[in-house]
Amino acid sequence: MRVVAGEYGGRKLKSLEGSNTRPTTDKVKGAIFNMIGPYFDGGLVLDLFSGSGGLAIEAVSRGMDHAYCVDRHYPAVKVINENIAITKEVEKFTVWKMDAKRALKQAEEAQILFDLILLDPPYAKQEIIKQMEQFLTLGLVRNGSRIVCETDRNVQLPKEIMGYRLLRHQEYGTTAIDIYIVEK
């Protein structure tokens, strides 16, 4: 696993051991960012189920100003911090060791508006639609914010979710990517 492009392009990233996580492949990661960018002029990114931090690091590598990486498991947080250290710009990242629900509440309290949210939850514990509704309710997104959802290809997310418009649906092997834009 590596950073595909941008300022940190080519740097190798660590992944979690075991089968509890499935890091986004370099091919899918590259495809995601080519669909939504491929480069950015600043902004804030939330990687709500960060795992190794690879997606958030890719976003900052491609021009996002700051990334919030969330994971509730200590081994994941350890790997996220090790991967962030590889960037040599740790100040561009905030790591929260907590579950997604608590992270959203903390972001609301801090009045953080995200330009990009990356959702790659454990397939068995997906609450993507509920979380997307919370982004609006809690005031965490603005018009034009993008939400990238990575799911098993057998999961069919709706084409319409109140406050969002589906920009793109793409499948890569067993993985599906759905990209929504906020339209309040």
OpenMM code with the backbone's topology and positions (N, CA, C; nanometers):
from openmm import Vec3, app, unit

residues = "MET ARG VAL VAL ALA GLY GLU TYR GLY GLY ARG LYS LEU LYS SER LEU GLU GLY SER ASN THR ARG PRO THR THR ASP LYS VAL LYS GLY ALA ILE PHE ASN MET ILE GLY PRO TYR PHE ASP GLY GLY LEU VAL LEU ASP LEU PHE SER GLY SER GLY GLY LEU ALA ILE GLU ALA VAL SER ARG GLY MET ASP HIS ALA TYR CYS VAL ASP ARG HIS TYR PRO ALA VAL LYS VAL ILE ASN GLU ASN ILE ALA ILE THR LYS GLU VAL GLU LYS PHE THR VAL TRP LYS MET ASP ALA LYS ARG ALA LEU LYS GLN ALA GLU GLU ALA GLN ILE LEU PHE ASP LEU ILE LEU LEU ASP PRO PRO TYR ALA LYS GLN GLU ILE ILE LYS GLN MET GLU GLN PHE LEU THR LEU GLY LEU VAL ARG ASN GLY SER ARG ILE VAL CYS GLU THR ASP ARG ASN VAL GLN LEU PRO LYS GLU ILE MET GLY TYR ARG LEU LEU ARG HIS GLN GLU TYR GLY THR THR ALA ILE ASP ILE TYR ILE VAL GLU LYS".split()
positions = [
    Vec3(0.0848, -0.1171, 0.0000),
    Vec3(0.0000, 0.0000, 0.0000),
    Vec3(0.0897, 0.1239, 0.0000),
    Vec3(0.0515, 0.2222, -0.0812),
    Vec3(0.1330, 0.3426, -0.0932),
    Vec3(0.0444, 0.4629, -0.1186),
    Vec3(0.1032, 0.5829, -0.1093),
    Vec3(0.0351, 0.7046, -0.1511),
    Vec3(0.0472, 0.7086, -0.3025),
    Vec3(-0.0647, 0.7238, -0.3718),
    Vec3(-0.0666, 0.7127, -0.5174),
    Vec3(-0.0102, 0.8366, -0.5859),
    Vec3(-0.0491, 0.9565, -0.5409),
    Vec3(-0.0081, 1.0788, -0.6111),
    Vec3(0.0008, 1.1959, -0.5148),
    Vec3(0.0501, 1.3064, -0.5668),
    Vec3(0.0570, 1.4291, -0.4884),
    Vec3(0.1900, 1.4431, -0.4173),
    Vec3(0.1902, 1.5291, -0.3169),
    Vec3(0.3113, 1.5638, -0.2433),
    Vec3(0.3803, 1.4434, -0.1802),
    Vec3(0.3022, 1.3466, -0.1313),
    Vec3(0.3606, 1.2283, -0.0672),
    Vec3(0.3628, 1.1077, -0.1611),
    Vec3(0.3356, 1.1292, -0.2879),
    Vec3(0.3246, 1.0209, -0.3848),
    Vec3(0.4405, 0.9228, -0.3800),
    Vec3(0.4091, 0.7943, -0.3805),
    Vec3(0.5085, 0.6885, -0.3807),
    Vec3(0.5517, 0.6411, -0.2435),
    Vec3(0.5183, 0.7154, -0.1378),
    Vec3(0.5589, 0.6727, -0.0031),
    Vec3(0.4797, 0.5490, 0.0379),
    Vec3(0.5497, 0.4536, 0.0934),
    Vec3(0.4855, 0.3290, 0.1371),
    Vec3(0.4160, 0.3511, 0.2704),
    Vec3(0.2954, 0.2962, 0.2810),
    Vec3(0.2172, 0.3047, 0.4039),
    Vec3(0.2036, 0.1663, 0.4656),
    Vec3(0.1927, 0.1651, 0.5971),
    Vec3(0.1706, 0.0395, 0.6690),
    Vec3(0.0220, 0.0080, 0.6690),
    Vec3(-0.0100, -0.1195, 0.6778),
    Vec3(-0.1508, -0.1580, 0.6922),
    Vec3(-0.1651, -0.2413, 0.8183),
    Vec3(-0.2875, -0.2546, 0.8621),
    Vec3(-0.3151, -0.3327, 0.9825),
    Vec3(-0.3009, -0.4807, 0.9535),
    Vec3(-0.2501, -0.5526, 1.0511),
    Vec3(-0.2394, -0.6971, 1.0374),
    Vec3(-0.3750, -0.7599, 1.0647),
    Vec3(-0.3954, -0.8778, 1.0082),
    Vec3(-0.5187, -0.9512, 1.0334),
    Vec3(-0.6233, -0.9227, 0.9272),
    Vec3(-0.7391, -0.9827, 0.9460),
    Vec3(-0.8458, -0.9725, 0.8459),
    Vec3(-0.9604, -0.8830, 0.8899),
    Vec3(-0.9419, -0.8076, 0.9996),
    Vec3(-1.0498, -0.7213, 1.0479),
    Vec3(-1.0670, -0.5967, 0.9627),
    Vec3(-0.9630, -0.5578, 0.8907),
    Vec3(-0.9733, -0.4411, 0.8028),
    Vec3(-0.9353, -0.4824, 0.6616),
    Vec3(-0.9831, -0.4063, 0.5656),
    Vec3(-0.9476, -0.4292, 0.4265),
    Vec3(-0.9127, -0.2943, 0.3673),
    Vec3(-0.7834, -0.2629, 0.3654),
    Vec3(-0.7427, -0.1326, 0.3135),
    Vec3(-0.7851, -0.1153, 0.1679),
    Vec3(-0.8201, 0.0059, 0.1333),
    Vec3(-0.8545, 0.0385, -0.0047),
    Vec3(-0.7312, 0.0152, -0.0912),
    Vec3(-0.7469, -0.0613, -0.1985),
    Vec3(-0.6330, -0.0893, -0.2851),
    Vec3(-0.5856, 0.0393, -0.3518),
    Vec3(-0.4588, 0.0390, -0.3931),
    Vec3(-0.4033, 0.1563, -0.4615),
    Vec3(-0.4835, 0.1884, -0.5874),
    Vec3(-0.5285, 0.0841, -0.6591),
    Vec3(-0.6068, 0.1045, -0.7815),
    Vec3(-0.7374, 0.1774, -0.7511),
    Vec3(-0.8102, 0.1305, -0.6488),
    Vec3(-0.9382, 0.1932, -0.6130),
    Vec3(-0.9142, 0.3330, -0.5569),
    Vec3(-0.8103, 0.3487, -0.4752),
    Vec3(-0.7781, 0.4800, -0.4191),
    Vec3(-0.7496, 0.5806, -0.5309),
    Vec3(-0.6686, 0.5400, -0.6274),
    Vec3(-0.6388, 0.6269, -0.7405),
    Vec3(-0.7646, 0.6633, -0.8183),
    Vec3(-0.8517, 0.5647, -0.8389),
    Vec3(-0.9769, 0.5890, -0.9111),
    Vec3(-1.0673, 0.6860, -0.8353),
    Vec3(-1.0782, 0.6684, -0.7046),
    Vec3(-1.1614, 0.7579, -0.6231),
    Vec3(-1.1152, 0.9023, -0.6417),
    Vec3(-0.9863, 0.9250, -0.6246),
    Vec3(-0.9366, 1.0623, -0.6302),
    Vec3(-0.9384, 1.1189, -0.7716),
    Vec3(-0.9279, 1.0358, -0.8717),
    Vec3(-0.9431, 1.0847, -1.0084),
    Vec3(-1.0875, 1.1275, -1.0346),
    Vec3(-1.1840, 1.0643, -0.9665),
    Vec3(-1.3250, 1.1009, -0.9834),
    Vec3(-1.3606, 1.2291, -0.9087),
    Vec3(-1.2980, 1.2548, -0.7949),
    Vec3(-1.3381, 1.3702, -0.7138),
    Vec3(-1.2395, 1.4850, -0.7209),
    Vec3(-1.1290, 1.4719, -0.7828),
    Vec3(-1.0256, 1.5741, -0.7822),
    Vec3(-0.9732, 1.6001, -0.9211),
    Vec3(-0.8609, 1.5476, -0.9496),
    Vec3(-0.7775, 1.4614, -0.8662),
    Vec3(-0.6946, 1.5383, -0.7635),
    Vec3(-0.6918, 1.6721, -0.7737),
    Vec3(-0.6176, 1.7534, -0.6783),
    Vec3(-0.7116, 1.8578, -0.6198),
    Vec3(-0.6739, 1.9116, -0.5031),
    Vec3(-0.7613, 2.0042, -0.4311),
    Vec3(-0.6886, 2.1343, -0.4006),
    Vec3(-0.7676, 2.2396, -0.3849),
    Vec3(-0.7145, 2.3697, -0.3435),
    Vec3(-0.7539, 2.3939, -0.1990),
    Vec3(-0.7111, 2.3070, -0.1105),
    Vec3(-0.7408, 2.3217, 0.0318),
    Vec3(-0.8701, 2.2535, 0.0707),
    Vec3(-0.9054, 2.2690, 0.1965),
    Vec3(-1.0276, 2.2108, 0.2499),
    Vec3(-0.9989, 2.1128, 0.3622),
    Vec3(-1.1065, 2.0720, 0.4272),
    Vec3(-1.0977, 1.9782, 0.5393),
    Vec3(-1.1599, 1.8450, 0.4999),
    Vec3(-1.0936, 1.7372, 0.5406),
    Vec3(-1.1418, 1.6029, 0.5099),
    Vec3(-1.1629, 1.5255, 0.6399),
    Vec3(-1.2706, 1.4471, 0.6417),
    Vec3(-1.2998, 1.3568, 0.7525),
    Vec3(-1.2953, 1.2147, 0.6987),
    Vec3(-1.2079, 1.1334, 0.7554),
    Vec3(-1.1993, 0.9906, 0.7230),
    Vec3(-1.2579, 0.9190, 0.8441),
    Vec3(-1.3877, 0.8862, 0.8370),
    Vec3(-1.4631, 0.8439, 0.9548),
    Vec3(-1.4303, 0.7032, 1.0024),
    Vec3(-1.3834, 0.6167, 0.9158),
    Vec3(-1.3427, 0.4808, 0.9542),
    Vec3(-1.2029, 0.4616, 0.8960),
    Vec3(-1.1073, 0.5259, 0.9571),
    Vec3(-0.9781, 0.5498, 0.8939),
    Vec3(-0.8926, 0.4254, 0.8712),
    Vec3(-0.9017, 0.3262, 0.9561),
    Vec3(-0.8223, 0.2048, 0.9363),
    Vec3(-0.6735, 0.2316, 0.9426),
    Vec3(-0.6090, 0.2483, 0.8277),
    Vec3(-0.4653, 0.2782, 0.8225),
    Vec3(-0.4385, 0.4268, 0.7984),
    Vec3(-0.5440, 0.5026, 0.7670),
    Vec3(-0.5284, 0.6446, 0.7366),
    Vec3(-0.4929, 0.6724, 0.5913),
    Vec3(-0.4874, 0.5688, 0.5091),
    Vec3(-0.4435, 0.5826, 0.3710),
    Vec3(-0.5248, 0.6795, 0.2870),
    Vec3(-0.6579, 0.6776, 0.3025),
    Vec3(-0.7416, 0.7686, 0.2226),
    Vec3(-0.7218, 0.9138, 0.2654),
    Vec3(-0.7150, 0.9382, 0.3963),
    Vec3(-0.6945, 1.0750, 0.4454),
    Vec3(-0.5579, 1.1276, 0.4026),
    Vec3(-0.4575, 1.0432, 0.4118),
    Vec3(-0.3223, 1.0845, 0.3713),
    Vec3(-0.3204, 1.1157, 0.2220),
    Vec3(-0.3899, 1.0352, 0.1426),
    Vec3(-0.3986, 1.0611, -0.0016),
    Vec3(-0.4637, 1.1973, -0.0273),
    Vec3(-0.5704, 1.2286, 0.0478),
    Vec3(-0.6407, 1.3562, 0.0295),
    Vec3(-0.5492, 1.4746, 0.0611),
    Vec3(-0.4740, 1.4661, 0.1698),
    Vec3(-0.3823, 1.5749, 0.2056),
    Vec3(-0.2673, 1.5811, 0.1044),
    Vec3(-0.2200, 1.4663, 0.0615),
    Vec3(-0.1137, 1.4619, -0.0398),
    Vec3(-0.1564, 1.5349, -0.1667),
    Vec3(-0.2865, 1.5303, -0.1962),
    Vec3(-0.3393, 1.5910, -0.3189),
    Vec3(-0.3925, 1.7327, -0.2968),
    Vec3(-0.3666, 1.7916, -0.1796),
    Vec3(-0.3974, 1.9331, -0.1624),
    Vec3(-0.4970, 1.9726, -0.0548),
    Vec3(-0.5580, 1.8776, 0.0135),
    Vec3(-0.6457, 1.9159, 0.1248),
    Vec3(-0.5584, 1.9754, 0.2358),
    Vec3(-0.6126, 2.0719, 0.3108),
    Vec3(-0.5353, 2.1385, 0.4150),
    Vec3(-0.5151, 2.0522, 0.5390),
    Vec3(-0.6208, 1.9809, 0.5788),
    Vec3(-0.6162, 1.9083, 0.7056),
    Vec3(-0.7102, 1.7892, 0.7002),
    Vec3(-0.6698, 1.6799, 0.7647),
    Vec3(-0.7529, 1.5600, 0.7697),
    Vec3(-0.7768, 1.5178, 0.9140),
    Vec3(-0.8998, 1.4786, 0.9409),
    Vec3(-0.9382, 1.4196, 1.0687),
    Vec3(-0.9555, 1.2705, 1.0444),
    Vec3(-0.8744, 1.1905, 1.1140),
    Vec3(-0.8781, 1.0449, 1.0995),
    Vec3(-0.9420, 0.9861, 1.2247),
    Vec3(-1.0470, 0.9080, 1.2052),
    Vec3(-1.1216, 0.8518, 1.3176),
    Vec3(-1.1170, 0.7003, 1.3121),
    Vec3(-1.0815, 0.6391, 1.4228),
    Vec3(-1.0944, 0.4947, 1.4381),
    Vec3(-1.1056, 0.4652, 1.5868),
    Vec3(-1.1819, 0.3625, 1.6190),
    Vec3(-1.2034, 0.3329, 1.7609),
    Vec3(-1.1101, 0.2260, 1.8139),
    Vec3(-1.0325, 0.1641, 1.7276),
    Vec3(-0.9446, 0.0547, 1.7684),
    Vec3(-0.8013, 0.1034, 1.7863),
    Vec3(-0.7421, 0.0675, 1.9003),
    Vec3(-0.6052, 0.1116, 1.9287),
    Vec3(-0.5051, 0.0689, 1.8216),
    Vec3(-0.5066, -0.0576, 1.7740),
    Vec3(-0.4083, -0.0950, 1.6702),
    Vec3(-0.4209, -0.0083, 1.5438),
    Vec3(-0.5426, 0.0274, 1.5071),
    Vec3(-0.5628, 0.1138, 1.3901),
    Vec3(-0.5050, 0.2520, 1.4157),
    Vec3(-0.5326, 0.3083, 1.5317),
    Vec3(-0.4822, 0.4417, 1.5651),
    Vec3(-0.3296, 0.4424, 1.5647),
    Vec3(-0.2698, 0.3349, 1.6130),
    Vec3(-0.1232, 0.3234, 1.6127),
    Vec3(-0.0696, 0.3268, 1.4690),
    Vec3(-0.1311, 0.2499, 1.3789),
    Vec3(-0.0872, 0.2470, 1.2388),
    Vec3(-0.1138, 0.3819, 1.1706),
    Vec3(-0.2285, 0.4438, 1.1996),
    Vec3(-0.2594, 0.5763, 1.1433),
    Vec3(-0.1481, 0.6748, 1.1816),
    Vec3(-0.1122, 0.6772, 1.3092),
    Vec3(-0.0073, 0.7696, 1.3542),
    Vec3(0.1275, 0.7390, 1.2898),
    Vec3(0.1606, 0.6106, 1.2724),
    Vec3(0.2857, 0.5738, 1.2055),
    Vec3(0.2842, 0.6198, 1.0600),
    Vec3(0.1698, 0.6042, 0.9929),
    Vec3(0.1602, 0.6475, 0.8534),
    Vec3(0.1642, 0.7997, 0.8410),
    Vec3(0.1020, 0.8683, 0.9335),
    Vec3(0.1071, 1.0150, 0.9328),
    Vec3(0.2518, 1.0615, 0.9500),
    Vec3(0.3268, 0.9941, 1.0356),
    Vec3(0.4671, 1.0307, 1.0577),
    Vec3(0.5469, 1.0214, 0.9275),
    Vec3(0.5093, 0.9289, 0.8396),
    Vec3(0.5776, 0.9119, 0.7108),
    Vec3(0.5642, 1.0376, 0.6239),
    Vec3(0.4555, 1.1149, 0.6438),
    Vec3(0.4347, 1.2365, 0.5647),
    Vec3(0.5283, 1.3492, 0.6067),
    Vec3(0.5795, 1.3423, 0.7287),
    Vec3(0.6635, 1.4468, 0.7880),
    Vec3(0.5875, 1.5794, 0.8028),
    Vec3(0.4547, 1.5717, 0.8000),
    Vec3(0.3711, 1.6902, 0.8211),
    Vec3(0.2558, 1.6536, 0.9153),
    Vec3(0.2914, 1.6108, 1.0344),
    Vec3(0.1909, 1.5624, 1.1296),
    Vec3(0.0904, 1.6709, 1.1683),
    Vec3(0.1296, 1.7969, 1.1533),
    Vec3(0.0396, 1.9075, 1.1899),
    Vec3(-0.0818, 1.9162, 1.0976),
    Vec3(-0.0781, 1.8464, 0.9857),
    Vec3(-0.1902, 1.8485, 0.8912),
    Vec3(-0.2945, 1.7407, 0.9216),
    Vec3(-0.2765, 1.6706, 1.0332),
    Vec3(-0.3652, 1.5598, 1.0673),
    Vec3(-0.4063, 1.5663, 1.2134),
    Vec3(-0.5314, 1.5285, 1.2392),
    Vec3(-0.5820, 1.5105, 1.3743),
    Vec3(-0.6369, 1.3696, 1.3812),
    Vec3(-0.5942, 1.2944, 1.4827),
    Vec3(-0.6403, 1.1563, 1.4993),
    Vec3(-0.7300, 1.1498, 1.6217),
    Vec3(-0.8502, 1.0982, 1.6017),
    Vec3(-0.9453, 1.0798, 1.7114),
    Vec3(-0.9676, 0.9316, 1.7329),
    Vec3(-0.9328, 0.8820, 1.8532),
    Vec3(-0.9607, 0.7426, 1.8879),
    Vec3(-1.0978, 0.7389, 1.9544),
    Vec3(-1.1981, 0.7100, 1.8721),
    Vec3(-1.3363, 0.7060, 1.9200),
    Vec3(-1.4232, 0.6459, 1.8116),
    Vec3(-1.5474, 0.6162, 1.8475),
    Vec3(-1.6385, 0.5628, 1.7456),
    Vec3(-1.6934, 0.6764, 1.6607),
    Vec3(-1.7561, 0.6399, 1.5507),
    Vec3(-1.8044, 0.7384, 1.4534),
    Vec3(-1.9066, 0.8337, 1.5152),
    Vec3(-1.9974, 0.7811, 1.5944),
    Vec3(-2.1024, 0.8649, 1.6538),
    Vec3(-2.0419, 0.9742, 1.7421),
    Vec3(-1.9466, 0.9362, 1.8258),
    Vec3(-1.8822, 1.0335, 1.9136),
    Vec3(-1.8004, 1.1349, 1.8328),
    Vec3(-1.7358, 1.0879, 1.7256),
    Vec3(-1.6561, 1.1780, 1.6412),
    Vec3(-1.7441, 1.2845, 1.5764),
    Vec3(-1.8619, 1.2441, 1.5294),
    Vec3(-1.9523, 1.3412, 1.4672),
    Vec3(-1.9968, 1.4452, 1.5695),
    Vec3(-2.0242, 1.4011, 1.6913),
    Vec3(-2.0638, 1.4940, 1.7979),
    Vec3(-1.9487, 1.5909, 1.8288),
    Vec3(-1.8271, 1.5392, 1.8344),
    Vec3(-1.7112, 1.6240, 1.8626),
    Vec3(-1.6897, 1.7253, 1.7502),
    Vec3(-1.7082, 1.6830, 1.6263),
    Vec3(-1.6947, 1.7753, 1.5132),
    Vec3(-1.8013, 1.8840, 1.5194),
    Vec3(-1.9237, 1.8457, 1.5589),
    Vec3(-2.0315, 1.9441, 1.5727),
    Vec3(-1.9954, 2.0468, 1.6804),
    Vec3(-1.9483, 1.9991, 1.7951),
    Vec3(-1.9126, 2.0898, 1.9048),
    Vec3(-1.8003, 2.1847, 1.8645),
    Vec3(-1.7074, 2.1376, 1.7825),
    Vec3(-1.5959, 2.2207, 1.7358),
    Vec3(-1.6338, 2.3049, 1.6138),
    Vec3(-1.7568, 2.2874, 1.5653),
    Vec3(-1.8108, 2.3601, 1.4492),
    Vec3(-1.7208, 2.3445, 1.3263),
    Vec3(-1.6844, 2.2199, 1.2972),
    Vec3(-1.5998, 2.1896, 1.1825),
    Vec3(-1.6889, 2.1628, 1.0610),
    Vec3(-1.6592, 2.2276, 0.9498),
    Vec3(-1.7277, 2.2037, 0.8225),
    Vec3(-1.6332, 2.1277, 0.7308),
    Vec3(-1.6758, 2.0101, 0.6887),
    Vec3(-1.5906, 1.9267, 0.6035),
    Vec3(-1.6251, 1.9472, 0.4567),
    Vec3(-1.5214, 1.9506, 0.3744),
    Vec3(-1.5379, 1.9616, 0.2298),
    Vec3(-1.5435, 1.8239, 0.1650),
    Vec3(-1.4855, 1.7257, 0.2335),
    Vec3(-1.4805, 1.5890, 0.1833),
    Vec3(-1.4930, 1.4939, 0.3013),
    Vec3(-1.5839, 1.3971, 0.2891),
    Vec3(-1.5975, 1.2937, 0.3921),
    Vec3(-1.5817, 1.1586, 0.3245),
    Vec3(-1.4952, 1.0775, 0.3833),
    Vec3(-1.4657, 0.9445, 0.3320),
    Vec3(-1.5297, 0.8407, 0.4240),
    Vec3(-1.6182, 0.7600, 0.3685),
    Vec3(-1.6888, 0.6575, 0.4460),
    Vec3(-1.6532, 0.5204, 0.3920),
    Vec3(-1.5758, 0.4476, 0.4675),
    Vec3(-1.5395, 0.3104, 0.4330),
    Vec3(-1.5567, 0.2262, 0.5590),
    Vec3(-1.6830, 0.2133, 0.6055),
    Vec3(-1.7070, 0.1419, 0.7316),
    Vec3(-1.6895, -0.0086, 0.7150),
    Vec3(-1.6732, -0.0780, 0.8286),
    Vec3(-1.6753, -0.2242, 0.8196),
    Vec3(-1.8052, -0.2659, 0.7512),
    Vec3(-1.7954, -0.3517, 0.6518),
    Vec3(-1.9127, -0.3857, 0.5706),
    Vec3(-2.0303, -0.4339, 0.6543),
    Vec3(-2.0030, -0.5048, 0.7626),
    Vec3(-2.1118, -0.5607, 0.8434),
    Vec3(-2.1788, -0.4557, 0.9316),
    Vec3(-2.1172, -0.3395, 0.9451),
    Vec3(-2.1707, -0.2389, 1.0386),
    Vec3(-2.2029, -0.1078, 0.9694),
    Vec3(-2.2493, -0.1142, 0.8472),
    Vec3(-2.2750, 0.0078, 0.7719),
    Vec3(-2.4011, 0.0789, 0.8177),
    Vec3(-2.3863, 0.2080, 0.8363),
    Vec3(-2.4987, 0.2972, 0.8650),
    Vec3(-2.4807, 0.4222, 0.7799),
    Vec3(-2.4430, 0.4033, 0.6555),
    Vec3(-2.4039, 0.5148, 0.5697),
    Vec3(-2.5151, 0.6178, 0.5535),
    Vec3(-2.6358, 0.5743, 0.5248),
    Vec3(-2.7451, 0.6699, 0.5030),
    Vec3(-2.7729, 0.7481, 0.6302),
    Vec3(-2.7777, 0.6784, 0.7430),
    Vec3(-2.7994, 0.7452, 0.8721),
    Vec3(-2.6889, 0.8479, 0.8987),
    Vec3(-2.5635, 0.8103, 0.8707),
    Vec3(-2.4528, 0.9032, 0.8936),
    Vec3(-2.4592, 1.0220, 0.7997),
    Vec3(-2.4982, 0.9999, 0.6746),
    Vec3(-2.5104, 1.1118, 0.5811),
    Vec3(-2.6192, 1.2087, 0.6275),
    Vec3(-2.7273, 1.1561, 0.6813),
    Vec3(-2.8324, 1.2427, 0.7366),
    Vec3(-2.7778, 1.3225, 0.8543),
    Vec3(-2.6942, 1.2587, 0.9377),
    Vec3(-2.6351, 1.3282, 1.0522),
    Vec3(-2.5422, 1.4405, 1.0077),
    Vec3(-2.4687, 1.4214, 0.8990),
    Vec3(-2.3798, 1.5282, 0.8518),
    Vec3(-2.4585, 1.6569, 0.8298),
    Vec3(-2.5774, 1.6434, 0.7711),
    Vec3(-2.6620, 1.7604, 0.7465),
    Vec3(-2.7207, 1.8138, 0.8764),
    Vec3(-2.7780, 1.7251, 0.9573),
    Vec3(-2.8425, 1.7643, 1.0822),
    Vec3(-2.7452, 1.8353, 1.1760),
    Vec3(-2.6230, 1.7850, 1.1843),
    Vec3(-2.5235, 1.8408, 1.2753),
    Vec3(-2.4488, 1.9603, 1.2157),
    Vec3(-2.4765, 1.9919, 1.0896),
    Vec3(-2.4118, 2.1067, 1.0253),
    Vec3(-2.2646, 2.0851, 0.9977),
    Vec3(-2.2272, 1.9644, 0.9538),
    Vec3(-2.0862, 1.9321, 0.9305),
    Vec3(-2.0428, 1.9478, 0.7855),
    Vec3(-2.1387, 1.9766, 0.6966),
    Vec3(-2.1079, 1.9901, 0.5539),
    Vec3(-2.1702, 2.1183, 0.4994),
    Vec3(-2.1212, 2.1614, 0.3859),
    Vec3(-2.1742, 2.2797, 0.3180),
    Vec3(-2.2170, 2.2384, 0.1773),
    Vec3(-2.2862, 2.3262, 0.1069),
    Vec3(-2.3174, 2.2983, -0.0333),
    Vec3(-2.1881, 2.2687, -0.1073),
    Vec3(-2.1896, 2.1628, -0.1846),
    Vec3(-2.0724, 2.1260, -0.2627),
    Vec3(-1.9785, 2.0286, -0.1939),
    Vec3(-1.9979, 2.0033, -0.0646),
    Vec3(-1.9158, 1.9011, 0.0025),
    Vec3(-1.9414, 1.7668, -0.0643),
    Vec3(-1.8379, 1.6846, -0.0700),
    Vec3(-1.8502, 1.5536, -0.1337),
    Vec3(-1.8369, 1.4425, -0.0299),
    Vec3(-1.9168, 1.3381, -0.0487),
    Vec3(-1.9142, 1.2210, 0.0381),
    Vec3(-1.8782, 1.1015, -0.0488),
    Vec3(-1.7711, 1.0326, -0.0127),
    Vec3(-1.7283, 0.9136, -0.0858),
    Vec3(-1.7602, 0.7921, 0.0001),
    Vec3(-1.8421, 0.7013, -0.0548),
    Vec3(-1.8838, 0.5814, 0.0172),
    Vec3(-1.8234, 0.4585, -0.0501),
    Vec3(-1.7509, 0.3801, 0.0272),
    Vec3(-1.6942, 0.2555, -0.0245),
    Vec3(-1.7677, 0.1404, 0.0421),
    Vec3(-1.8280, 0.0542, -0.0397),
    Vec3(-1.9064, -0.0572, 0.0121),
    Vec3(-1.8746, -0.1842, -0.0655),
    Vec3(-1.9293, -0.2935, -0.0192),
    Vec3(-1.9287, -0.4171, -0.0962),
    Vec3(-2.0193, -0.3933, -0.2170),
    Vec3(-1.9848, -0.4465, -0.3314),
    Vec3(-2.0636, -0.4197, -0.4527),
    Vec3(-2.2071, -0.4699, -0.4433),
    Vec3(-2.2357, -0.5605, -0.3484),
    Vec3(-2.3727, -0.6094, -0.3305),
    Vec3(-2.4611, -0.5107, -0.2555),
    Vec3(-2.4010, -0.4098, -0.1935),
    Vec3(-2.4768, -0.3059, -0.1230),
    Vec3(-2.5218, -0.2029, -0.2256),
    Vec3(-2.6506, -0.1764, -0.2280),
    Vec3(-2.7050, -0.0780, -0.3223),
    Vec3(-2.7469, 0.0470, -0.2448),
    Vec3(-2.6664, 0.1506, -0.2510),
    Vec3(-2.7048, 0.2774, -0.1888),
    Vec3(-2.8040, 0.3467, -0.2811),
    Vec3(-2.8968, 0.4239, -0.2236),
    Vec3(-2.9978, 0.4897, -0.3074),
    Vec3(-2.9382, 0.5980, -0.3967),
    Vec3(-3.0048, 0.6185, -0.5109),
    Vec3(-2.9603, 0.7251, -0.6015),
    Vec3(-2.9925, 0.8619, -0.5440),
    Vec3(-3.0976, 0.8657, -0.4613),
    Vec3(-3.1376, 0.9927, -0.4009),
    Vec3(-3.1415, 0.9795, -0.2500),
    Vec3(-3.0731, 1.0703, -0.1835),
    Vec3(-3.0780, 1.0836, -0.0389),
    Vec3(-3.1045, 1.2308, -0.0142),
    Vec3(-3.2018, 1.2607, 0.0698),
    Vec3(-3.2409, 1.3992, 0.0944),
    Vec3(-3.1186, 1.4854, 0.1263),
    Vec3(-3.0970, 1.5900, 0.0475),
    Vec3(-2.9860, 1.6821, 0.0674),
    Vec3(-2.8618, 1.6467, -0.0118),
    Vec3(-2.8671, 1.5356, -0.0846),
    Vec3(-2.7510, 1.4898, -0.1617),
    Vec3(-2.7927, 1.4522, -0.3031),
    Vec3(-2.6965, 1.4609, -0.3937),
    Vec3(-2.7162, 1.4112, -0.5295),
    Vec3(-2.6030, 1.3138, -0.5597),
    Vec3(-2.6380, 1.1983, -0.6137),
    Vec3(-2.5377, 1.0993, -0.6522),
    Vec3(-2.4650, 1.1493, -0.7760),
    Vec3(-2.3323, 1.1630, -0.7651),
    Vec3(-2.2513, 1.2069, -0.8785),
    Vec3(-2.2031, 1.0892, -0.9618),
    Vec3(-2.1695, 0.9805, -0.8935),
    Vec3(-2.1067, 0.8694, -0.9652),
    Vec3(-2.1186, 0.7410, -0.8863),
    Vec3(-2.1395, 0.6314, -0.9567),
    Vec3(-2.1346, 0.4969, -0.8995),
    Vec3(-2.0401, 0.4165, -0.9867),
    Vec3(-1.9440, 0.3517, -0.9248),
    Vec3(-1.8454, 0.2740, -0.9998),
    Vec3(-1.8145, 0.1471, -0.9212),
    Vec3(-1.7925, 0.0375, -0.9922),
    Vec3(-1.7572, -0.0882, -0.9271),
    Vec3(-1.6190, -0.1326, -0.9709),
    Vec3(-1.5430, -0.1838, -0.8742),
    Vec3(-1.4082, -0.2364, -0.8964),
    Vec3(-1.4012, -0.3713, -0.8262),
    Vec3(-1.4158, -0.4796, -0.9009),
    Vec3(-1.4149, -0.6123, -0.8404),
    Vec3(-1.5279, -0.6254, -0.7398),
    Vec3(-1.4952, -0.6523, -0.6138),
    Vec3(-1.5977, -0.6693, -0.5093),
    Vec3(-1.6325, -0.5385, -0.4396),
    Vec3(-1.5715, -0.4278, -0.4821),
    Vec3(-1.5899, -0.2974, -0.4176),
    Vec3(-1.6749, -0.2051, -0.5033),
    Vec3(-1.7646, -0.1316, -0.4389),
    Vec3(-1.8435, -0.0279, -0.5065),
    Vec3(-1.8101, 0.1071, -0.4455),
    Vec3(-1.8025, 0.2083, -0.5281),
    Vec3(-1.7783, 0.3457, -0.4853),
    Vec3(-1.8986, 0.4303, -0.5271),
    Vec3(-1.9577, 0.5016, -0.4314),
    Vec3(-2.0657, 0.5956, -0.4600),
    Vec3(-2.0185, 0.7326, -0.4113),
    Vec3(-2.0290, 0.8313, -0.4988),
    Vec3(-1.9867, 0.9673, -0.4640),
    Vec3(-2.1090, 1.0584, -0.4702),
    Vec3(-2.1350, 1.1245, -0.3582),
    Vec3(-2.2477, 1.2165, -0.3466),
    Vec3(-2.1949, 1.3588, -0.3274),
    Vec3(-2.2772, 1.4562, -0.3692),
    Vec3(-2.2463, 1.5968, -0.3440),
    Vec3(-2.3625, 1.6546, -0.2637),
    Vec3(-2.3289, 1.7408, -0.1679),
    Vec3(-2.4307, 1.8038, -0.0851),
    Vec3(-2.4990, 1.9134, -0.1644),
    Vec3(-2.6311, 1.9081, -0.1671),
    Vec3(-2.7126, 2.0121, -0.2294),
    Vec3(-2.8265, 2.0450, -0.1342),
    Vec3(-2.8014, 2.1409, -0.0452),
    Vec3(-2.9030, 2.1767, 0.0549),
    Vec3(-2.9976, 2.2804, -0.0010),
] * unit.nanometer
topology = app.Topology()
chain = topology.addChain("A")
for resn in residues:
    res = topology.addResidue(resn, chain)
    for name in ("N", "CA", "C"):
        topology.addAtom(name, app.Element.getBySymbol(name[0]), res)
